[in-house]
Amino acid sequence: MKEFLELANERYSVRQFDGRDIPEEDIERIIQAGVCAPTAVNYQPVRIWVFRSEQSREKLLSCTKMQFISPAKVIFMIGAKPEEAWVRPSDEKNFADVDASIVTTHMMLEIHDLDYGSTWIGHFDVNKVHELFPETQGFELVALLPVSGIAQGCEPSPRHKQYKDRNELICEL
């Protein structure tokens, strides 16, 4: 197990996969990382879909231009039902997308901790996903997480370690 900051710093968006199978126990650990993620008021409006079959993965891939994920043996999709989410009273901010993002982040970190690669894909045709997978109707779809082994020679993007100056990010009051 890695220390948290080491894990957070090492994880990067993997865009080259080796197509390695993911054992069932690792899939369950990744799911459990999402299940135990905190959500606003613990309402848990989130759904995790697991695409394992080649047919379901191909259908899902037809909804995105991210064809590099095709060798991934498992793709998770994370979404949330806005009507089941907590809404902040002062400005009526619905936390469905926030909750789904927290779940996705927990899953991404667990994927990396298990020595697999993934990338958060937000560029997909939501309407087409709803059409091809009717069980997603009513959910705000936030992310696709393809999972597989990291291909030989895959490196983080040059932007991976570029951070804004601390003064731009942090304000002490």
C-alpha positions in Angstrom: 0.0 0.0 0.0 1.2 3.5 -0.9 1.0 6.5 1.4 -1.8 8.7 0.2 0.2 11.7 -1.0 2.5 9.3 -2.9 -0.5 7.7 -4.5 -2.1 11.0 -5.4 1.1 12.3 -6.9 1.9 9.1 -8.9 -1.5 8.6 -10.4 -1.8 9.9 -13.9 -4.2 9.6 -16.9 -3.2 6.4 -18.7 -4.0 6.5 -22.4 -2.1 3.4 -23.5 -3.4 0.0 -22.1 -2.0 -3.5 -22.5 -5.4 -5.2 -22.5 -4.6 -7.2 -19.4 -7.6 -8.9 -17.7 -8.7 -7.5 -14.3 -9.3 -10.3 -11.7 -12.8 -10.3 -10.1 -11.3 -9.5 -6.6 -9.7 -6.3 -8.0 -12.9 -5.3 -9.7 -14.7 -5.7 -6.4 -12.0 -3.6 -4.6 -12.4 -0.8 -7.2 -16.2 -0.9 -6.7 -15.8 -0.9 -2.9 -13.7 2.2 -3.2 -16.6 3.9 -4.9 -19.2 2.6 -2.5 -17.4 3.8 0.6 -16.8 7.3 -0.9 -18.5 10.1 1.0 -21.5 11.8 -0.5 -23.4 14.9 0.6 -25.6 14.0 3.7 -24.7 10.4 2.8 -27.7 10.3 0.3 -25.6 8.2 -2.1 -27.5 9.2 -5.3 -24.7 7.5 -7.3 -24.7 4.5 -9.7 -21.7 2.6 -11.0 -22.2 0.7 -14.2 -19.6 -2.0 -15.0 -19.0 -2.8 -18.7 -17.2 -6.2 -18.9 -18.4 -7.9 -22.1 -16.8 -7.0 -25.4 -20.2 -6.2 -26.8 -21.1 -3.7 -24.1 -17.7 -2.1 -24.2 -17.9 -1.7 -28.0 -21.4 -0.1 -27.7 -20.1 2.3 -25.0 -17.0 3.1 -27.1 -19.2 4.1 -30.0 -20.3 7.0 -27.7 -16.8 8.5 -27.5 -13.9 9.5 -29.6 -11.5 8.0 -27.1 -10.8 4.9 -29.1 -7.5 4.4 -27.3 -9.4 2.8 -24.5 -10.5 -0.2 -26.6 -8.0 -2.7 -25.1 -9.4 -1.9 -21.6 -11.1 -5.1 -20.3 -13.4 -3.2 -17.9 -15.0 0.2 -18.2 -16.8 1.8 -15.3 -19.3 4.5 -15.8 -20.4 6.7 -12.9 -23.5 8.9 -12.7 -26.0 10.2 -10.2 -29.7 10.9 -10.0 -30.2 14.6 -9.3 -33.6 14.0 -7.6 -31.9 11.7 -5.1 -29.0 14.1 -4.2 -28.8 16.7 -1.5 -29.5 20.2 -2.5 -27.8 23.1 -0.6 -30.7 25.4 0.6 -28.9 28.7 0.3 -28.4 28.6 -3.5 -30.2 25.3 -4.5 -26.9 23.8 -5.7 -27.6 20.1 -6.4 -24.7 17.9 -5.3 -25.3 14.9 -7.7 -22.3 15.7 -9.9 -20.1 16.4 -6.8 -21.1 13.1 -5.3 -20.4 11.2 -8.6 -17.0 13.0 -8.9 -16.0 12.0 -5.3 -16.9 8.3 -6.1 -15.0 8.5 -9.4 -11.9 9.9 -7.6 -11.9 7.2 -5.0 -12.2 4.6 -7.7 -9.3 6.1 -9.8 -7.0 6.1 -6.8 -7.8 2.5 -6.0 -7.2 1.6 -9.6 -3.8 3.1 -9.4 -3.1 1.5 -6.0 -3.8 -1.9 -7.6 -1.2 -1.0 -10.3 -3.6 -0.6 -13.2 -4.1 2.4 -15.4 -7.1 4.5 -16.1 -8.2 7.9 -17.2 -11.3 10.0 -16.4 -13.2 10.4 -19.6 -15.8 13.1 -19.7 -15.9 13.5 -23.5 -18.8 11.2 -24.5 -22.2 11.5 -26.1 -24.5 11.3 -23.1 -27.7 11.2 -25.2 -26.3 8.2 -27.2 -25.4 6.4 -24.0 -28.9 6.9 -22.7 -30.3 5.6 -26.0 -28.0 2.5 -26.1 -28.3 1.8 -22.4 -31.8 2.7 -21.2 -31.0 1.8 -17.6 -29.0 5.0 -17.5 -32.0 7.2 -18.1 -32.5 9.8 -15.4 -28.9 9.8 -14.3 -26.4 12.6 -14.8 -23.5 10.8 -16.3 -20.1 12.1 -15.1 -17.3 9.8 -16.1 -16.1 6.7 -17.9 -13.1 4.9 -16.3 -11.5 2.4 -18.5 -9.2 0.0 -16.6 -6.4 -2.2 -17.7 -2.7 -2.7 -17.3 -0.5 0.2 -18.3 1.2 -0.4 -21.7 5.0 -0.6 -21.9 6.4 2.9 -22.5 3.3 4.8 -21.4 4.2 8.0 -19.6 2.3 10.8 -17.9 1.5 13.9 -19.9 4.1 16.6 -19.7 1.3 18.7 -18.0 0.9 16.1 -15.2 3.3 17.8 -12.8 2.5 21.4 -13.8 0.8 23.2 -10.9 -0.3 26.7 -10.5 1.6 28.8 -8.1 0.5 28.2 -4.5 -0.6 31.8 -4.2 -3.1 31.3 -7.0 -4.5 28.2 -5.4 -4.5 29.0 -1.7 -5.9 32.0 0.2 -5.6 32.2 3.9 -8.2 34.3 5.7 
